Amino acid sequence: MSTRYTRRNPCPICGGHRDLPQHRGIRCYGYADDTGDYARCTRDELGGEIKQNDDGTYSHLLRGACRCGQQHGAAASKAAGSAVRDNAELVGTSSWRAYRPDGSFAIHRRWDYSDGRKSLAWFHPDGQASQNGEIRSTDKLYGLACLDRVRPALLVEGEKAADSLRAMVGDGYAVLATACGAPTVPDAEVLAYVAGKVGPDGLTIWADNDVQGAKQMEGCAVAVLAHNVAVRRVTWPDAPAHGDAADYCATHGKDELLALLEAAKPWNAGPVPPVVPGETAELLGQIESFVRRYVVLPHKDDYLIVALWILHAWAIDAFDVTPRLIASSPEPESGKTRLLEVIKVLIPQAVFSLNITAAAIYSFVGKGKRPLLFDEVDAVFSQKANDEGSEALRGILNGGYSRAATVIRVKMPGRIVEEFPVFAPAALATIGRLPNTIESRAITMRMQRRTDAEHVESFRERDARKAAVPILELVQQWAPASTATLREARPEMPESINDRAADILESLFAIADLAGEECAERARTAAVELMRDRLADEQSIGIQLLRAIHDGWVSIADPAKPDQVTTADLLAYLNHLDEYQFGSWNKGNGFHSRNLAAYLKQYALRSRGVRVADSTPKGYIRHDFKDAWSRYLKPIRHAATLPQHIRNANSYSDTGDVADVCVYGEEETEGIEDPARDVDISPSLSSLESATKSATAVRKLCPVGLVCSLMAPTGSAFCCGHPVEVDA
């Protein structure tokens, strides 16, 4: 609860309080901010450029330069009760500007206390403090603007060390400093910018003499080496524990410092060696075997897809799109959570959660594109879930598959608009289906419960982590060595993979191509199967409607006028299709004409008057549907690959008319080699004919998997748009 200023606790800005006698000064009706970072004062003449709050107060920043024009410093902070830490007084403050590659910056402030401790905080350029991690520390470096491709570049940990070096070496070096704290490594984009800006001497790195500092600088070195830039390491033989460049400058002279820098040894003898296909193939094989120990996936090549997804998460800096990996099942205990647990072991930096808010994702992703492993995500999108929260999460999962996507929020106070990056790999486990907008950006594994004949090892995380150590060691070597190659890769796509499906599969195919021809072929075959399953499972009502009308047109239309159907006949047909459940609409009364019109209107399809005998009821013309069918009803199998006997065995001599029904568009198939011609596609056409008395049987026996016309008069049926005569 906010505390009003009193005689014992006066306002740190004006010194007044609400009980101050008028003859002794001006009263202040302000109060201390709950965070301790601001003091709210009611004195108008002291407000400066601070915008007045709704309650008539002015929020003065207690730490650093306030927008009122004053730096209130330790006295104000102490009065607010926020600068005294265990009886340690504030003895000094420092401020630095850390720049991003785009030229924008944030202010990094440091407070030093009399007991040797320090505190740090980020501020916006206008002086407003960062809240809830909205300013990231990994997307910027101190001194980034000084790179000029002429002077040698020197990278150290912390702004204080950089300032000490600059004071000693002058303009001889372009001195940079990390501002994110060890062992966190700056973003790959920032280090890539450094690699492109350093001069011919490359980059010299000076790590603090502790484990955390060494880890940070090692990560920086590996990222820069991936761009074929030389990296050297400064070695201070007599460095004390936690000693850094600032400590060296305090105890040594300029000549000694320059000699130490000149003696820096190469971090690596040369650029990172390229990855050979055998190394990637071996690594994928080890990951497949590891996953297979604990999880049963629907198809044998699904293990390869999971292995590729894991490697893509390690090399995420090479890609602009990341596919969501969805493990779904109709029932619990189907291995979904176990799959996420195994992935977590192989990607230790991933965030595993059963419940996470949109704000938390901003923070985790902002700290370095950490993969998200989200279990029981179906609960978020259930009817009982909070609508606002689920929509926010849906937006992040939808947009976060692309590097270009950001989430925009307004920060208070000050109404400052901020962009939050949300690009990060994500694996989701769900019972049932997820929203189409998420599934269209995903690779989906349809999990099932294991049978008695399917055996896996018991999963104990501590044992699994030990078993995964050799794999992780290989991955940590493979990722930086592969990033540059993968960034330039443009893998070839199968004919049936295009648009968004091609975007989400590009990263997996690029890695598969690194592993050699056999792995590349397996990956494409498995991906095509997964995409085919997704097309067959399309849940959009509009797509279902277009498909049902396409498949049943010949059955609905009057043979005398095959190019038109009445709305009444079309509704009667739709409401009797059990597989689409249109008949259950409107409390069991079925699809109405207004429902039909509303959904078809989305595809620029409208009813018109059609001539039937002496009347003109409302109906639809087949020609109007051709554009929508060609755009939205992508065939599960391309027309050119239809089995030869299906394409030729029909009583129509007008093949162009047949193509209008069979193919969702007007693709040319004549003269194209048929890869399925030599494949045994039992049952034969005769067995298909004998089964057409049952509409369901016709669908199941269709050898190409297309959705066929099922509502046929006695004695005839249609398979893939071709009439098939049936004996009564």
C-alpha positions as MATLAB code, in Angstrom:
seq = 'MSTRYTRRNPCPICGGHRDLPQHRGIRCYGYADDTGDYARCTRDELGGEIKQNDDGTYSHLLRGACRCGQQHGAAASKAAGSAVRDNAELVGTSSWRAYRPDGSFAIHRRWDYSDGRKSLAWFHPDGQASQNGEIRSTDKLYGLACLDRVRPALLVEGEKAADSLRAMVGDGYAVLATACGAPTVPDAEVLAYVAGKVGPDGLTIWADNDVQGAKQMEGCAVAVLAHNVAVRRVTWPDAPAHGDAADYCATHGKDELLALLEAAKPWNAGPVPPVVPGETAELLGQIESFVRRYVVLPHKDDYLIVALWILHAWAIDAFDVTPRLIASSPEPESGKTRLLEVIKVLIPQAVFSLNITAAAIYSFVGKGKRPLLFDEVDAVFSQKANDEGSEALRGILNGGYSRAATVIRVKMPGRIVEEFPVFAPAALATIGRLPNTIESRAITMRMQRRTDAEHVESFRERDARKAAVPILELVQQWAPASTATLREARPEMPESINDRAADILESLFAIADLAGEECAERARTAAVELMRDRLADEQSIGIQLLRAIHDGWVSIADPAKPDQVTTADLLAYLNHLDEYQFGSWNKGNGFHSRNLAAYLKQYALRSRGVRVADSTPKGYIRHDFKDAWSRYLKPIRHAATLPQHIRNANSYSDTGDVADVCVYGEEETEGIEDPARDVDISPSLSSLESATKSATAVRKLCPVGLVCSLMAPTGSAFCCGHPVEVDA';
ca = [
       0.000    0.000    0.000;
       1.308    3.512   -0.844;
       2.441    5.605    2.156;
       1.584    9.309    2.379;
       4.376   11.631    3.421;
       4.326   12.623    7.110;
       6.486   14.610    9.497;
       8.644   11.561   10.160;
       8.727   10.577    6.508;
       8.697   13.813    4.455;
       8.713   14.075    0.672;
      12.298   13.514   -0.577;
      11.716   15.992   -3.423;
      10.340   19.082   -1.652;
      10.760   18.165    2.032;
       7.079   18.789    2.761;
       4.247   16.622    4.020;
       0.496   16.801    4.452;
       0.656   18.005    8.116;
       3.234   20.749    7.550;
       2.089   24.085    9.097;
       1.532   26.668    6.367;
       3.852   29.213    8.024;
       6.728   26.707    7.727;
       6.389   25.883    4.034;
       4.184   24.405    1.328;
       2.394   21.179    2.098;
       2.966   18.084   -0.053;
       0.133   15.611   -0.498;
       2.247   13.082   -2.351;
       3.308    9.594   -1.358;
       6.029    7.014   -1.842;
       5.684    4.741   -4.877;
       5.218    1.057   -4.032;
       8.335    0.083   -6.014;
      10.585    2.546   -4.178;
      11.881    3.814   -7.546;
       9.678    6.932   -7.676;
       8.584    9.657   -5.272;
       5.225   11.268   -6.024;
       5.310   14.986   -5.218;
       2.506   17.558   -5.629;
       4.740   20.633   -6.097;
       3.995   21.946   -9.627;
       7.103   24.168   -9.771;
       9.360   21.124   -9.219;
       7.738   18.945  -11.883;
       9.847   20.131  -14.810;
       9.060   18.001  -17.897;
       7.311   15.285  -15.893;
       3.729   14.712  -16.984;
       1.243   15.235  -14.172;
      -0.549   12.092  -12.965;
      -4.321   11.853  -12.694;
      -4.107   12.361   -8.903;
      -2.185   15.635   -9.291;
       1.237   14.213   -8.402;
       4.522   14.143  -10.331;
       6.537   10.906  -10.396;
      10.194   11.792   -9.715;
      12.830    9.171  -10.502;
      14.917    8.545   -7.389;
      17.785    6.725   -9.070;
      19.681    8.744  -11.644;
      18.629   11.672  -13.842;
      14.991   12.588  -13.315;
      12.931   14.293  -16.026;
      12.460   17.239  -13.705;
      16.049   18.174  -14.524;
      17.584   17.070  -11.218;
      19.507   13.974  -10.171;
      18.037   13.310   -6.758;
      20.749   10.813   -5.848;
      21.385    9.144   -2.511;
      19.642   11.687   -0.309;
      16.303   11.305   -2.061;
      16.670    7.541   -2.307;
      17.501    7.302    1.363;
      14.491    9.435    2.253;
      12.359    7.038    0.250;
      13.849    4.089    2.063;
      15.371    2.490   -1.032;
      19.071    3.415   -1.029;
      20.102    1.995    2.338;
      20.934   -1.687    2.014;
      21.865   -3.395    5.230;
      23.373   -0.126    6.540;
      25.451    0.322    3.326;
      25.400    3.841    1.931;
      25.301    4.716   -1.755;
      28.785    6.000   -2.629;
      28.679    6.380   -6.404;
      26.594    6.098   -9.556;
      27.491    5.535  -13.227;
      25.497    5.587  -16.469;
      26.330    4.167  -19.893;
      24.621    3.986  -23.270;
      24.467    0.496  -24.773;
      23.674    0.450  -28.483;
      21.819   -2.003  -30.708;
      22.893   -2.694  -34.321;
      20.047   -0.473  -35.597;
      21.501    2.550  -33.759;
      18.944    2.683  -30.932;
      20.167    2.570  -27.353;
      19.170    2.102  -23.727;
      20.764    3.499  -20.585;
      22.475    1.119  -18.171;
      22.919    2.538  -14.660;
      25.006    1.261  -11.772;
      24.936    2.092   -8.067;
      27.964    1.291   -5.876;
      27.565    0.899   -2.119;
      29.970    1.343    0.753;
      30.123   -2.402    1.448;
      31.425   -3.144   -2.057;
      28.142   -4.342   -3.504;
      26.500   -2.911   -6.591;
      23.077   -2.786   -8.281;
      22.228   -2.304  -11.953;
      19.104   -1.267  -13.859;
      18.020   -0.386  -17.393;
      16.332    2.856  -18.432;
      14.752    4.102  -21.622;
      16.370    7.049  -23.428;
      13.736    9.343  -21.877;
      14.816    8.305  -18.379;
      11.890    5.998  -17.631;
      12.921    2.829  -15.831;
      12.508   -0.574  -17.471;
       9.741   -2.651  -15.960;
       9.206   -6.428  -16.064;
      12.272   -6.976  -18.219;
      10.926   -4.959  -21.139;
      14.458   -3.757  -22.003;
      16.576   -6.711  -23.026;
      20.234   -6.818  -22.073;
      21.343   -9.259  -24.772;
      20.482   -7.255  -27.896;
      23.029   -4.483  -27.336;
      26.681   -3.820  -26.505;
      28.421   -0.892  -24.868;
      30.656    0.834  -27.431;
      29.020   -0.799  -30.457;
      28.942    2.531  -32.318;
      32.743    2.855  -32.197;
      33.449   -0.067  -34.562;
      35.097    1.251  -37.731;
      36.834   -1.695  -39.526;
      40.166    0.110  -39.030;
      41.148   -0.187  -35.375;
      41.466   -3.592  -33.689;
      38.383   -4.456  -31.626;
      38.513   -5.519  -27.982;
      35.560   -7.137  -26.141;
      35.386   -7.271  -22.315;
      32.750   -7.938  -19.680;
      31.110   -4.847  -18.200;
      31.165   -1.155  -18.974;
      33.504   -0.287  -16.089;
      36.251   -2.485  -17.545;
      35.717   -0.928  -20.988;
      36.063    2.597  -19.603;
      39.306    1.651  -17.831;
      40.782    0.255  -21.046;
      39.743    3.290  -23.088;
      41.419    5.594  -20.607;
      44.683    3.654  -21.088;
      44.761    2.789  -24.806;
      43.016    5.932  -26.097;
      41.890    5.602  -29.707;
      44.150    2.658  -30.432;
      41.376    0.099  -29.895;
      37.623    0.008  -30.437;
      36.625   -1.213  -26.978;
      33.279   -3.036  -26.552;
      31.634   -4.473  -23.446;
      28.817   -6.877  -22.743;
      26.014   -5.435  -20.656;
      24.039   -8.594  -19.932;
      26.085  -10.092  -17.113;
      27.923  -13.409  -17.210;
      27.393  -16.156  -18.206;
      24.649  -14.817  -20.537;
      25.853  -14.414  -24.132;
      24.670  -11.484  -26.293;
      22.299  -12.269  -29.156;
      23.715  -13.861  -32.282;
      22.472  -10.889  -34.338;
      24.590   -8.498  -32.265;
      27.696  -10.669  -32.497;
      27.122  -11.138  -36.237;
      27.067   -7.344  -36.547;
      30.370   -7.182  -34.651;
      31.867   -9.850  -36.922;
      30.915   -7.800  -39.964;
      32.314   -4.552  -38.544;
      35.687   -5.560  -37.104;
      38.860   -4.791  -38.998;
      41.423   -7.189  -40.491;
      42.888   -7.902  -37.047;
      39.633   -9.559  -35.966;
      38.348   -9.484  -32.398;
      40.354   -9.720  -29.163;
      38.471  -11.059  -26.133;
      39.331  -10.458  -22.463;
      37.334  -12.638  -20.049;
      37.014  -12.065  -16.314;
      38.998  -14.539  -14.249;
      36.032  -16.641  -13.136;
      33.962  -19.507  -14.503;
      30.947  -17.391  -15.433;
      33.014  -14.817  -17.286;
      34.877  -17.533  -19.188;
      31.590  -19.101  -20.288;
      30.265  -15.780  -21.550;
      33.339  -14.978  -23.597;
      33.548  -18.505  -24.950;
      30.009  -18.113  -26.283;
      30.952  -14.796  -27.871;
      34.054  -16.318  -29.460;
      32.171  -19.273  -30.924;
      29.503  -16.991  -32.423;
      32.083  -14.704  -34.046;
      34.218  -17.611  -35.286;
      31.149  -18.932  -37.129;
      31.505  -15.909  -39.440;
      35.130  -16.806  -40.288;
      36.509  -13.918  -38.236;
      39.736  -14.385  -36.283;
      39.384  -14.266  -32.495;
      42.236  -13.859  -29.987;
      42.270  -14.393  -26.242;
      43.985  -12.145  -23.666;
      45.719  -14.123  -20.910;
      46.622  -12.378  -17.638;
      48.847  -14.964  -15.889;
      48.739  -13.451  -12.399;
      45.073  -12.403  -12.411;
      43.382  -12.564   -8.989;
      40.094  -14.400   -8.549;
      37.367  -12.502  -10.428;
      40.006  -10.106  -11.737;
      39.035   -8.167  -14.854;
      40.477   -5.562  -17.215;
      39.644   -2.742  -14.793;
      41.720   -4.425  -12.090;
      44.632   -4.807  -14.501;
      44.499   -1.150  -15.526;
      44.509   -0.119  -11.867;
      47.773   -1.968  -11.169;
      49.689   -1.762  -14.472;
      50.873    0.882  -16.905;
      49.974    1.567  -20.514;
      53.067   -0.096  -21.978;
      52.376   -3.284  -20.010;
      48.773   -3.246  -21.161;
      49.696   -2.864  -24.838;
      52.246   -5.678  -24.539;
      49.623   -7.933  -22.977;
      47.175   -7.185  -25.801;
      49.827   -7.835  -28.455;
      50.607  -11.204  -26.832;
      47.006  -12.406  -27.156;
      46.882  -15.927  -28.606;
      44.404  -17.153  -31.237;
      41.244  -18.532  -29.686;
      41.130  -21.049  -32.501;
      43.818  -21.798  -35.037;
      41.465  -20.917  -37.887;
      37.838  -20.559  -38.894;
      35.316  -23.091  -37.715;
      35.712  -26.237  -39.846;
      32.739  -26.978  -42.089;
      30.374  -29.759  -41.165;
      30.645  -32.883  -43.293;
      27.533  -34.927  -44.117;
      28.679  -37.904  -42.056;
      28.842  -35.838  -38.862;
      25.285  -34.517  -39.221;
      23.952  -37.938  -40.207;
      25.655  -39.565  -37.211;
      24.269  -36.914  -34.877;
      20.750  -37.331  -36.230;
      21.040  -41.089  -35.826;
      22.084  -40.742  -32.187;
      19.175  -38.384  -31.444;
      16.728  -40.746  -33.178;
      17.965  -43.672  -31.111;
      17.755  -41.636  -27.910;
      14.143  -40.587  -28.575;
      13.205  -44.137  -29.585;
      14.354  -45.420  -26.174;
      11.590  -43.539  -24.352;
       8.835  -42.691  -26.861;
       6.752  -44.549  -29.442;
       5.896  -42.346  -32.423;
       3.259  -43.159  -35.061;
       5.671  -43.750  -37.970;
       9.320  -44.762  -38.132;
      10.403  -41.602  -39.964;
       8.720  -39.401  -37.350;
      11.810  -39.966  -35.194;
      13.869  -38.265  -37.898;
      11.479  -35.294  -37.957;
      11.818  -34.904  -34.173;
      15.624  -35.162  -34.423;
      15.680  -32.504  -37.159;
      13.450  -30.246  -35.064;
      15.813  -30.575  -32.081;
      18.826  -29.628  -34.208;
      16.943  -26.723  -35.773;
      16.309  -25.369  -32.240;
      20.064  -25.448  -31.572;
      20.786  -23.644  -34.862;
      17.817  -21.263  -34.671;
      20.000  -18.235  -35.498;
      20.304  -19.572  -39.050;
      16.567  -19.507  -39.785;
      13.816  -16.957  -40.226;
      10.950  -19.421  -39.618;
      10.571  -22.092  -36.944;
       7.890  -24.791  -37.185;
       5.801  -25.543  -34.122;
       5.996  -29.212  -33.140;
       2.632  -30.512  -31.908;
       2.158  -33.841  -30.133;
      -1.579  -34.538  -30.049;
      -3.673  -37.538  -29.097;
      -7.340  -38.344  -28.581;
      -6.724  -39.647  -25.056;
      -4.281  -39.083  -22.167;
      -1.270  -41.353  -21.529;
      -0.221  -41.439  -25.157;
       3.379  -40.295  -24.740;
       2.974  -36.553  -25.408;
       4.454  -35.342  -22.136;
       7.214  -37.924  -22.332;
       8.184  -36.604  -25.765;
       8.498  -33.073  -24.357;
      10.554  -34.379  -21.431;
      12.946  -36.117  -23.815;
      13.241  -32.954  -25.911;
      13.976  -30.992  -22.738;
      16.882  -33.311  -21.968;
      18.300  -32.747  -25.451;
      17.683  -28.970  -25.339;
      18.592  -28.063  -21.737;
      18.036  -24.334  -22.325;
      14.370  -24.915  -23.210;
      11.553  -23.714  -20.943;
       9.194  -26.557  -19.914;
       5.851  -25.374  -18.587;
       2.269  -26.494  -18.023;
       0.984  -22.964  -17.585;
       2.636  -19.801  -18.812;
       1.383  -16.289  -19.399;
       2.028  -14.109  -22.400;
       4.081  -11.702  -20.254;
       6.326  -14.548  -19.093;
       6.942  -15.586  -22.686;
       8.084  -12.049  -23.506;
      10.721  -12.317  -20.781;
      11.935  -15.826  -21.612;
      12.074  -15.284  -25.359;
      13.596  -11.839  -24.947;
      16.521  -13.367  -23.063;
      17.682  -15.337  -26.076;
      15.067  -17.196  -28.140;
      14.774  -20.027  -25.618;
      12.652  -22.903  -26.972;
       9.225  -23.272  -25.323;
       7.918  -26.709  -24.344;
       4.260  -26.267  -23.454;
       2.377  -29.254  -21.982;
      -1.426  -29.492  -21.734;
      -1.805  -26.493  -24.006;
      -5.365  -27.589  -24.835;
      -6.418  -26.330  -21.387;
      -5.475  -22.797  -22.426;
      -7.835  -22.866  -25.385;
     -10.722  -24.650  -23.665;
     -14.042  -22.921  -23.137;
     -13.252  -22.461  -19.449;
      -9.960  -20.680  -20.154;
      -9.630  -16.938  -19.813;
     -10.450  -15.508  -23.229;
      -8.019  -12.596  -23.044;
      -5.149  -14.764  -21.855;
      -5.750  -17.510  -24.401;
      -5.983  -15.015  -27.256;
      -2.730  -13.374  -26.181;
      -1.012  -16.759  -26.074;
      -2.515  -17.742  -29.425;
      -1.114  -14.539  -30.919;
       2.370  -15.303  -29.617;
       2.296  -18.918  -30.827;
       0.992  -17.783  -34.213;
       3.370  -14.885  -34.750;
       6.407  -16.344  -32.999;
       7.066  -18.817  -35.795;
       8.506  -15.943  -37.867;
      11.555  -13.860  -36.978;
       9.818  -10.754  -38.307;
       6.950  -10.969  -35.809;
       6.802   -8.829  -32.681;
       4.207   -8.083  -30.027;
       3.522   -4.404  -29.371;
       2.538   -3.196  -25.914;
       2.203    0.194  -24.221;
       4.379    0.676  -21.140;
       3.132    2.722  -18.256;
       3.838    5.291  -16.980;
       4.524    7.473  -19.981;
       2.540    5.414  -22.527;
       5.740    4.332  -24.253;
       5.154    1.892  -27.124;
       7.456   -1.134  -26.933;
       8.078   -4.010  -29.335;
       8.757   -7.452  -27.870;
      10.332  -10.172  -30.052;
       8.482  -13.491  -29.824;
      10.475  -15.581  -32.308;
      11.386  -18.891  -30.688;
      10.962  -22.643  -31.301;
       7.932  -24.157  -29.561;
       6.758  -27.733  -28.965;
       3.191  -28.234  -27.741;
       1.369  -31.223  -26.250;
      -2.417  -31.367  -26.485;
      -5.388  -33.678  -26.211;
      -7.463  -33.134  -29.326;
      -7.042  -30.347  -31.812;
      -5.547  -26.879  -31.489;
      -6.786  -23.783  -33.347;
      -6.222  -24.007  -37.104;
      -4.061  -20.894  -37.035;
      -1.560  -22.750  -34.839;
      -1.760  -26.104  -36.607;
      -1.138  -24.471  -39.987;
       2.255  -23.372  -38.633;
       3.079  -26.748  -37.158;
       4.264  -30.277  -37.756;
       1.802  -32.529  -35.949;
       2.495  -35.964  -34.490;
      -0.731  -37.930  -33.954;
       0.239  -39.887  -30.839;
      -1.472  -43.070  -29.648;
      -1.249  -45.270  -26.585;
       1.320  -48.006  -26.746;
       0.264  -51.567  -27.367;
       1.546  -54.472  -25.301;
       3.975  -55.251  -28.107;
       5.555  -51.782  -28.023;
       8.207  -51.403  -25.326;
      10.189  -48.381  -24.117;
      12.628  -47.787  -21.291;
      11.542  -46.195  -18.031;
      12.334  -42.493  -18.118;
      14.269  -41.075  -15.183;
      15.460  -37.597  -15.940;
      18.737  -37.812  -14.011;
      19.688  -41.002  -15.873;
      18.535  -39.624  -19.217;
      20.664  -36.514  -18.722;
      23.741  -38.648  -18.147;
      22.968  -40.695  -21.256;
      22.497  -37.518  -23.305;
      25.903  -35.998  -22.434;
      27.742  -37.426  -25.506;
      24.956  -36.164  -27.779;
      24.983  -32.706  -26.230;
      28.749  -32.458  -26.632;
      28.393  -33.204  -30.341;
      25.477  -30.794  -30.735;
      27.374  -27.950  -29.071;
      30.165  -28.437  -31.603;
      27.806  -28.935  -34.539;
      25.566  -25.884  -34.030;
      28.151  -23.062  -34.364;
      29.913  -24.905  -37.163;
      26.681  -25.342  -39.148;
      24.990  -21.981  -38.639;
      26.683  -20.133  -41.493;
      26.014  -22.969  -43.966;
      22.394  -23.349  -42.901;
      21.819  -19.594  -43.152;
      22.684  -19.731  -46.858;
      20.807  -22.978  -47.586;
      17.819  -22.938  -49.942;
      16.581  -26.558  -49.891;
      14.494  -27.936  -52.715;
      10.828  -28.538  -51.896;
       8.687  -31.502  -52.981;
       6.040  -30.605  -55.527;
       3.193  -30.954  -53.034;
       4.859  -28.692  -50.422;
       4.355  -24.978  -50.985;
       3.373  -21.699  -49.359;
       3.388  -21.844  -45.540;
       4.157  -25.567  -45.459;
       7.346  -24.827  -47.408;
       8.243  -22.044  -44.976;
       7.966  -24.203  -41.876;
       9.773  -27.192  -43.407;
      12.673  -25.273  -44.915;
      14.808  -25.418  -41.768;
      14.332  -29.177  -41.368;
      15.123  -29.876  -45.011;
      18.232  -27.691  -44.825;
      19.587  -29.767  -41.928;
      18.586  -33.025  -43.634;
      20.492  -31.972  -46.754;
      23.615  -31.521  -44.603;
      23.282  -35.159  -43.571;
      23.382  -36.503  -47.104;
      21.063  -37.768  -49.820;
      19.511  -40.659  -47.867;
      18.501  -38.490  -44.923;
      17.238  -35.738  -47.239;
      14.960  -38.206  -49.021;
      13.653  -39.675  -45.756;
      12.894  -36.224  -44.390;
      10.937  -35.173  -47.456;
       8.978  -38.409  -47.564;
       8.022  -38.104  -43.892;
       7.134  -34.425  -44.250;
       4.879  -35.057  -47.245;
       3.030  -37.737  -45.265;
       2.571  -35.398  -42.300;
       1.297  -32.598  -44.519;
      -1.064  -35.024  -46.257;
      -2.519  -36.026  -42.903;
      -3.026  -32.375  -42.038;
      -4.856  -31.693  -45.310;
      -7.055  -34.740  -44.770;
      -7.875  -33.476  -41.264;
      -8.809  -29.951  -42.336;
     -11.285  -28.542  -39.811;
     -12.351  -25.255  -41.401;
     -16.123  -25.250  -41.935;
     -15.650  -23.324  -45.164;
     -13.166  -25.870  -46.540;
     -15.430  -28.744  -45.519;
     -18.313  -27.070  -47.293;
     -16.359  -26.496  -50.504;
     -15.096  -30.055  -50.457;
     -18.521  -31.565  -49.838;
     -20.079  -29.542  -52.662;
     -17.229  -30.425  -55.004;
     -17.476  -34.128  -54.292;
     -21.235  -34.321  -54.558;
     -21.985  -31.944  -57.405;
     -22.617  -34.631  -60.025;
     -24.904  -36.479  -57.626;
     -26.917  -33.385  -56.708;
     -27.311  -31.792  -60.134;
     -30.100  -32.678  -62.523;
     -28.547  -34.719  -65.381;
     -30.446  -32.488  -67.792;
     -28.733  -29.409  -66.328;
     -25.479  -30.641  -64.773;
     -24.015  -27.159  -64.318;
     -26.535  -25.937  -61.742;
     -28.004  -27.026  -58.419;
     -30.803  -25.533  -56.382;
     -30.188  -24.350  -52.837;
     -32.870  -26.775  -51.575;
     -31.208  -29.802  -53.212;
     -27.779  -28.705  -52.004;
     -28.975  -28.342  -48.405;
     -30.699  -31.737  -48.516;
     -27.448  -33.290  -49.688;
     -25.283  -31.546  -47.085;
     -27.571  -32.359  -44.174;
     -27.427  -36.080  -44.983;
     -23.611  -36.296  -44.959;
     -22.712  -38.005  -41.705;
     -18.972  -37.339  -41.985;
     -19.389  -33.547  -42.099;
     -22.145  -33.225  -39.486;
     -23.895  -30.341  -41.199;
     -27.162  -31.990  -40.204;
     -26.454  -31.338  -36.507;
     -26.480  -27.574  -36.970;
     -29.256  -25.391  -35.592;
     -30.174  -27.810  -32.806;
     -30.470  -30.754  -35.165;
     -32.507  -28.940  -37.825;
     -29.538  -28.917  -40.177;
     -27.757  -26.320  -42.250;
     -30.022  -23.413  -43.292;
     -29.819  -21.402  -46.455;
     -28.500  -18.423  -44.479;
     -25.682  -20.591  -43.058;
     -24.816  -21.754  -46.543;
     -24.872  -18.229  -47.940;
     -22.750  -16.835  -45.087;
     -19.951  -19.369  -45.504;
     -19.886  -19.322  -49.310;
     -19.839  -15.527  -49.302;
     -16.314  -15.704  -47.856;
     -15.193  -17.220  -51.164;
     -17.079  -14.693  -53.331;
     -19.818  -17.254  -54.040;
     -23.423  -16.083  -54.105;
     -26.678  -17.746  -55.000;
     -28.568  -16.747  -58.120;
     -31.800  -17.676  -59.791;
     -31.637  -20.983  -61.686;
     -34.198  -22.226  -64.184;
     -36.028  -25.383  -63.089;
     -39.014  -26.160  -65.323;
     -41.307  -23.128  -64.996;
     -39.763  -21.734  -61.784;
     -36.528  -19.913  -60.893;
     -35.533  -20.914  -57.354;
     -32.262  -19.822  -55.792;
     -29.276  -21.986  -56.576;
     -25.638  -22.114  -57.591;
     -23.684  -22.506  -60.838;
     -20.751  -24.901  -61.011;
     -18.571  -22.507  -62.990;
     -18.706  -20.045  -60.085;
     -17.035  -22.609  -57.823;
     -14.037  -23.359  -60.048;
     -11.887  -20.547  -58.710;
     -12.567  -21.414  -55.055;
     -12.035  -25.125  -55.673;
      -8.681  -24.503  -57.381;
      -7.491  -22.189  -54.590;
      -8.625  -23.992  -51.446;
      -9.135  -27.686  -52.224;
      -5.565  -28.750  -52.692;
      -5.599  -32.443  -53.616;
      -4.051  -34.855  -51.176;
      -2.373  -36.377  -54.180;
      -1.511  -34.500  -57.373;
      -3.555  -35.395  -60.423;
      -0.421  -36.374  -62.342;
       0.209  -39.170  -59.849;
      -3.251  -40.703  -60.006;
      -3.054  -44.394  -60.917;
      -3.373  -44.912  -64.655;
      -6.479  -47.126  -64.498;
      -8.289  -44.495  -62.408;
      -7.448  -41.744  -64.889;
      -8.434  -43.792  -67.931;
     -11.134  -46.218  -66.776;
     -14.252  -44.135  -67.287;
     -17.107  -43.879  -69.711;
     -16.381  -40.205  -70.516;
     -14.462  -39.436  -73.689;
     -14.281  -35.723  -72.788;
     -11.248  -35.788  -70.475;
     -11.290  -32.031  -70.054;
     -14.724  -32.222  -68.440;
     -13.518  -34.990  -66.185;
     -10.546  -32.905  -65.074;
     -12.911  -30.167  -63.967;
     -14.366  -32.595  -61.461;
     -11.344  -34.652  -60.482;
      -8.685  -31.983  -60.225;
      -9.174  -28.918  -58.015;
      -8.411  -26.551  -60.861;
      -7.421  -27.029  -64.485;
      -3.931  -28.528  -64.282;
      -2.510  -30.220  -67.367;
      -1.806  -33.908  -66.718;
      -1.400  -35.277  -70.232;
       2.081  -36.521  -70.987;
       3.270  -36.450  -67.370;
       5.013  -39.578  -66.183;
       2.968  -41.469  -63.621;
       5.150  -42.605  -60.687;
       2.279  -44.654  -59.282;
       1.691  -46.634  -62.491;
       3.712  -49.654  -61.393;
       2.378  -49.667  -57.849;
      -0.061  -52.332  -56.717;
      -3.096  -50.354  -55.603;
      -5.440  -53.063  -54.398;
      -8.365  -53.279  -54.398;
      -8.834  -53.349  -58.143;
     -11.447  -51.328  -60.001;
     -13.787  -54.317  -60.079;
     -13.686  -54.617  -56.292;
     -14.276  -50.891  -56.083;
     -17.348  -51.219  -58.292;
     -18.750  -54.017  -56.173;
     -18.469  -51.901  -53.044;
     -20.148  -48.730  -54.283;
     -23.536  -49.703  -52.872;
     -22.108  -48.419  -49.585;
     -21.071  -44.792  -49.805;
     -18.662  -45.210  -46.907;
     -17.047  -48.207  -48.552;
     -16.453  -46.255  -51.738;
     -14.615  -43.577  -49.801;
     -12.435  -46.058  -47.938;
     -11.570  -48.017  -51.076;
     -10.595  -44.972  -53.113;
      -6.961  -45.880  -53.905;
      -5.712  -42.288  -54.126;
      -7.231  -40.965  -50.914;
      -9.291  -38.231  -52.555;
     -12.700  -37.333  -51.188;
     -15.099  -38.745  -53.760;
     -18.724  -38.269  -54.715;
     -20.709  -40.635  -52.567;
     -24.374  -39.684  -52.969;
     -25.106  -41.501  -56.180;
     -28.325  -42.984  -57.594;
     -28.766  -46.723  -57.528;
     -26.642  -48.435  -60.109;
     -23.913  -45.773  -60.350;
     -21.282  -44.054  -58.251;
     -18.427  -41.670  -58.762;
     -14.785  -42.247  -57.837;
     -12.527  -39.229  -58.219;
     -15.112  -37.618  -60.451;
     -15.331  -40.585  -62.837;
     -18.682  -42.374  -63.268;
     -18.526  -46.047  -62.368;
     -21.442  -48.238  -63.437;
     -22.601  -50.744  -60.849;
     -24.824  -53.742  -61.411;
     -28.014  -53.692  -59.394;
];
